[in-house]
Amino acid sequence: MTESLFADLRVIDCASWIAGPAAATILSDFGADVLKIEPLGAGDPWRAVSPVPGKPIDHYWQLTSRNKRSLAIDLKHAEGLAVLHRLVASADVFVTNFPLPVRDRLKIAASDLLAINPRLIYASLTAYGEQGDEAARTGFDSTVYWARTGLMDMVRATAETEPARSVPGMGDHPSATALYAAIVTALYRRERTGKGGIVQSSLLQNGAWANACFIQSRLFGEHVPHRAPRAQTPNPLANHYRCRDGRWFIMALFNEQRQLGGFLAAIGCTHLAQDSRFATNVSRKENAGALVAILDEIFAQRDLAEWRGILEAAGVTFGVVGTVDETSSDAQLQRSGALVPFADGQHLTVSSPFHLDGEAKVAPRRAPSVGQHTDEALQEAGYSQTEIRRLRALGVLG
């Protein structure tokens, strides 16, 4: 078996929660040695967050911290900081999403670490970016990526509908992928020049990128209204519909002139093509509400499974509004490599969202317990057992 792509890459994950650590997770998927730095005691606060209120299970932690090793250390202690600085001296990548003032206080800012190792890639993830009046503000993907950038507002069913809450990691994981891209770009630059440096991304930047179509229109001076309610959509062929069994799907027929005939034939409504209200793109938009009402009545006559077969056979582009229960057992998610088994074969996990031809990802290993690899990591850095015992006696190590 060939060596993993990043087998020689040494990464320090000195971050918390999701967006920063998940960038290191992607590196670990391709074989990087990722050392997770955690505070003493309970460790990263993300460990304690459970998908089921009141039920202490670490499913989220297993996702974001697979393949990593854990070193528990008190960075507020001068000797603890010295340990980190020693590790940084031989590291390739340092990932953090600590607030900027915290980095300065702990002496782990880019200026501190690049002075120790100029070849280091210092990967910084912030809430609001690193310049401007809000650079020091804290934030989560729900408050920045989702709320601040207009995404939360624009996905409402109507202008009067309550804002929608985001799901865990919805903005963090895309932001982590962007930070990973920045890291790999910097590694390429280092390969050419020998120089490390700072790469940065933020929840704000990534949320703006996700909402770029609407934001760009506004930047060109256009007023961007809230989208029309489902029953008044300007394109009834790119809309949600409910089936007899209560299940929903969404169609995406954007080349209407070419796709309309096949679609109407599939649903047994070829006569609608001769209806003057629906004969052209312009007339369909003018009479969109009437066409939505007709399609609502038609799709309510059969269950989702039946419509699914009909639409697939006709080549209609559509997507079922799936549930989490369904996605967890979705065969296509597994065949595509989106869901892969842990190395112990006990469960599946969600893989990073891309593949390289000829480069296999490592079999995901279970996430570590707090400080599980503390002694191992320090011995690799040249510490003797005596020195490790002394540091532990000082309360520096977990």
Order of alpha helices (4+ residues) and beta strands (2+ residues): beta-alpha-beta-alpha-beta-alpha-beta-alpha-alpha-beta-alpha-alpha-beta-alpha-alpha-beta-beta-alpha-alpha-alpha-alpha-beta-alpha-alpha-beta-beta-alpha-alpha
